[in-house]
Amino acid sequence: MVDNPKSLTGLTGFLVRRYVARFEETQDESVRAQYGYLGGWVSAVINLGLTGFKVALGLWIGSRALVADGLHSGSDMLTSIIVVIGFWAAAKPRDKEHPYGHANAELVASLIMAVLLILAGFELARDNLQTLWLGDFQVIEAHPLVLVAVAATILLKEWLYAFSKGLAKAIGSPALEADAWHHRSDSLTTIAVLAGIVGNQMGWPWADPLIGVLVAILVGWSGVEIAKDSISPLLGENVGPQVYRQIIDLVISDEAIYNLHDIYVHKYGREHYIALHIEILGSRTPIEMHDIAAAAGNRVEKRFGGACTVHVDPVDFEGERYQQVALELKRTVTSHSEIVGFHDLQFRSEESRERIFFEFCVSPEIDELTYPELHQKVANDLSLRLPQTEIHFQLEPAYNILH
């Protein structure tokens, strides 16, 4: 969900208006990069200060958990720098090695941050579990002002969370979103550390390393969640029904287009590279078909950016034989719950024998390993419905069909 940059208020809004030129033009990659630089450098500088403060304070009062929390803040500083590098790389123009641009560098930055969090969580857990196992507990002597100082770092990290979260929403950035959760996890771990220090002073020396283990689990788990959110789009996740609905509406707004299918959407940053098939009356001239396809592609590109490739399937929708076969195919779809539709019905004749070609769309819930069995079952059904006809069809998962 992307928010209007004008909704940014307080110190966050002031910094954006002060340091981001043309801050409202969030579709521009150079403007997005400025948001990333702002979020990354502000976070890095503050985390650098917090790292030194927490580590020094932890060594002074003898709190392993607070030292570990300080190192966690240090990892946050490094990840914020990675955010800056990611936005710098993502803003680079496309070149011959990367014809789709470098926008996915932002996702790579998020993945690197996730791996660092997981490693940090592992190291923290190992050290604190070793302390619990050996019973090497230390008594912590903390003045009330120390507890106040630690509490103040929590408030600062919560502001950093709100700051990064606001920037992330303004430009729809997964990297800044990940950085925001780094700050939130740091504030939660510091709360836990504070509880451990209080517990230690109440006569529970094991409280500090135990809290350290819980902190480590929280840090590692946040890394796993961020990794999942980064890996999925890098692997090419489905863009979701809202995008398909918009594409369909844009394409069929032309009455000359009867149907569309095989919609493939590849997303690189904010750009969409789309390929789709449209069905047009076969009686139209090649020039007419070209112009209809080009206009449909232009409408989609205007809305989503990137590029849209449109393949034309000429279909004899008005022919009597088409109507007869289409009716039987619809009945076949109704008879088999696994199938949700058909498209691209084509007729060919060879040596006085009719040959038909088409594709069935199979529900995404059906395992593709069962397709051979389903294909045979449907073929047997069609041989009864359409005797004396040579039938050729394929089964394809209906990932882009709106149900």
N, C-alpha and C positions, 0 to 999 in steps of 0.2 A: 504494500500500500504506500503510495507516494503522496506526501502532503505538499501543500502550497508553501514555498519558502517564506512567503509573507507572514505565515503563522508562527515563525520562529520569534520568540520574545526574550526579554531579559538579556543576560550577558551573551547567550548564544546568538540571539538576533543581532546584537550590537557587533559581535566579532564577524559574523557573516557579512553584514552590510559594510563593515570597515575594510575587510581583507579579501572579499570575493567580488571581483568585477563582474558586472552583469549577472548578479546572483540569481535573478529570476529565470534565466535561460538555462534551466537544468537539463535540457535535451542536448546541449552543446557539450562535447567531450572535454573541451578545455575548461569550461566552467565546472563540470563535475570533478575534474582534477584539482581545481582550486579548493573545492569543498574537502576533498581527500587530504590535500596538503595541510589545510587548516586543522582538521580533526587529528591527523597524525602527529603534527609537530606540537600542538598544544598538549596532547596526551603524553607524548614522549618527554617533554620538559617537566611536566608535573610528576610523572612516574619516576623520573630520575631523582627528583627531590625526595619523593616518598621512599624510594629504595634506600638512599643514604640515611634518612631519618629513622626508618623502621629497623634497619640492620643495626645501627648504632644504639638505638634504644633497647633492642633485644639483647645485644651483647652486654649492655650496662646492667640490666635487671636480671639477666640469665634466663631469658625465655627463648627456648628453641623454636617454639611455634611462631613467635614474633619475628625472629630472624628468617624463618622459612617464608613467612608472609612478606617480608621485605624483598626476598629473592623473587617471590611471585610478582611483586610490583616491578622488579627489574625485568622479568620476562615480558610484562605488559609494555615496558618501554621499548623493548626490541620489537614486539609485534606492532606497535604503533609506527615504528620506522618502516616495518615491512608494508604497512598500509600505504605509506608515502611512496615507497618504491613501486607497489602495485598500481597505484593511480598514475604514476609517471609512465610506467610501461603501457598501461591501458590507453593512455592518451596519444600514444605514438600512432601516426597514420599507417595505413596498410602499405605493404610493399610486396615485392615479387615472392618472397618466402612466406608471407602471411597475407594472402589476398583478401581475407575477411577481417583484417585488422588485428589488434592486440587486446581487445576489450576483456577477454577471458583472463587476462593477467590479474585482474581484481579477484577472481575466484581462486586463482593459484595462490595469491597472497593470503586469502582466508584459510586455505588448506594448510599452508605453512604455519600459520598462527595456531591452527588446531593441533598440529603435530607437536609444536613446542609446548602447548598446554598439557598434552597427554604425557610428554616426557617429564615436564616439571612435576606433574601429579605423581608419577611413578617414583621420582627421586625423593619427593617429600614423604611419601608413604613408606619407602624403604628405610629412611633415616629414623623416622619416628617409631616405626614398628621395632626397629633394632633397640631403641631406647626402652620401649616397653618390655621387650624380651629380656634385656639385661638388667632391668630395674635401675638404670642409671638416672635416677630422678634428681632434680635440683629444686631447692626452695627459692622461689622468686620473691624478692622484696621490691615492691612497686609503690611509690608515693602516689597519693590520689591524683596529683597533677599529671603523672605519667598516664594514668587511666584516661584522664581528660584529653591528653594529647593524642592517645590512640583513637579515642572516639572522634576527635576532630578529623583524623585521616579518613574515617568512614564517611563523614559528610562530604569531604572533598572527592572521594571516589564516586559517591552517588551523584555528585554534580557532573563528573566526567561521564558517567553512564548516561545521564539525561542529555548532556551536550552531544556525545557521539550518536545517541539514538535519534536526536532531532536532526542532525546532519544526514544520517542514514535514511530517514523517512523523506527528507526534502529531495533527495536525488535517487532514492531506491537502490541503495548500495549494500550488497551483502558483506563487503569488507568492513565498512564502518559499523554495520550491525554486529558483526563478530567482535570488533574492537569494543563496542559498547558492552557486550556481555563479558568481555575480559574485565572491564571495570566493575561490573556488577558482581562477578565472582570474587574479585579482590575485596570488595566491601563486605561481602558475606563471610569471606575467610577471616577478615579482620575482626568482625563481630564474634566469630568463633574463638579467635585468639584472645580477645578481651575476656570472653567467658572462661577460657582456660587459665588466664592470669588470676582472675578473681577466685576460681576454684582452687588454685595452688595456694593462694594466701589464706584460704579457709581450711587448710590442712590436707588437701588432696593433691599431693605432688605429681601423681600420675595424670592429672587433668590436662596439663599442658601438652605432653606428647600425644595423648589420646585425641585431643582437639586437633593436633597437627595431622593425625591420620585422617580424621573426618574432612579437614581442609583439603588434603591431598586427593581424596576421593571426589570431592566437589570440583576441584580444578580439573582432574582427569576427565570426569564426566562431561564438563562443559566443552572440553576439547573434542570429545567424541561427537557431541551434538553439532558443533560447528563443522566438523569434518563431514558429517552426513549432509549438511546443508550445502557444502561446497562441492562435494564429489558428484552429487546427483545432477546438477546442471552441466558439469564438465563431461559427464557421460552422455548427455543428450536427453534430459528428462522431457516428458510431455509438457507442452505449454499450458494445457488446461482447456476446459470447455468454453470459457469466455472468449479466448482468442479465436478458437475455431468458429464460434458463433459470429463474431465480427467479420471474419474472412468470408464465411458463407453469405452473410447479408450483403457484403460489398460486391461479391461476384454475381449473385443472382438478382441484383438490382437491375440488371439488363435482361429484359424479357426474352432476348434471343438465346439466352443460356438456360437450358432446361434442367441441368443437373451438374453437380461437381463432385469429385471423389478423389481419392489418393492424395490427400492434402498432407504435405510434409513440411514441417516448420523446424528450422535450425536457428537457434538464438545465440548470437555472439554479442555479449554486452546488452545494449539496448536495440541492436539491429536484428531484424528478422529476415532470414533467407528462406523463401517459401517456394515450393513447387506444388502444382495442383493440375488436375485434369478437368476439363469442362466438356459437356456434351451439347452439341449444336446440331441442328437439322442438317442432314447430309446433302440436301438440295441447294445449300448456299454455295457461292463461289469461293475458291481458295482465298481471294482477296478479302471477301467479307469475313470469312472465318479468322483470318489474320487480324483484321481490325478489331473484331469483337474480343479476341484473346488479348491483344495489346491493351485495349481500354480496360479490361478487367485487371490485368497486371498492374497498370498504372494506378488504379483505385486502391489496390492493396498496398502498393509501395508508398503511396502518399500517406497512408494511415500508419504503417509499421516501419517505414524506412527499409534499408537493405535492398533486396531485389526479389522479384516474384517471377518465376518461370511458369508459363501456362501452356499446357499440352492440349490440343484439340482432338476430341473424339467425335467424328461425324456419325450421327445416329438417325435412322429413319423412323422417328417417333410416330409419324402420321401414317406409316404403311400398315396395311391390314394384317400382314403376317407378324409384324413387330407386336401389334396389339395382342394377337393370339398367344404368342410365345411369352410375352411379358406377363400375361394373366396367369399362365401356368407357373412361371417363376415366382410370382407373388404367392400363389398357393403353396409352392414348395417352401418358401420362407415361413409361411404360417404353420406348416406341418412340422417344421424342425426348430425347436426352441433355441438351438445353438446359433442359428443364422438370423441376422438382423436386417439384411437387405441385399440387393444385387445392383450391378451397374455395368455400363459399357457393353451392352448387348449388340453384337455384330453378326451379320449374315454373310456367308460365302457359299458358292455353289461350285461343285466339282463333279463332272461326269454325271450330271442330273441328280446328284445327291446333295441335299441341304446340309450345310455345316454351320453351327452356331458357336460363338465364342462369348464368354462373359465371365464375371467374377462375383463370387458370393462374399459378403462381409460377415465374419464370424464374431460373436460376442467376445470381448477381451477376457472374459472370465473363463473361457475354454482353453485348456492346455493344448499347445500346438502339437504335442506328441500324439494327441488323439486325432489329428487332422486326417491321416490316411484312412482310419476307420470311418470317420464322418464323410469323407469324400466318397468312399465306396457306397455307403448307405444312401447318400443323396443321389449318386449316379444311378443306382437301382431305381429310385423313385422317379427320376427324370426319364428313364428309358420307358417307363409305363405311361408317363404323361405325354411324352413327345416321341412316339414311335416313328420309325423311318427317318430319324434325324440324327446326324452325327454330332454329338455334344462334346464341347471342350470347355471346361471351366476350372477356375482356380479358387482356392480358399485363402482369404487374407484376414488377419486380425483387424477388427474395427476400432483401432485405437483413436481414430479421429472422427468417428461417427457420433453425433449428438443423440443421445437416447431420450 
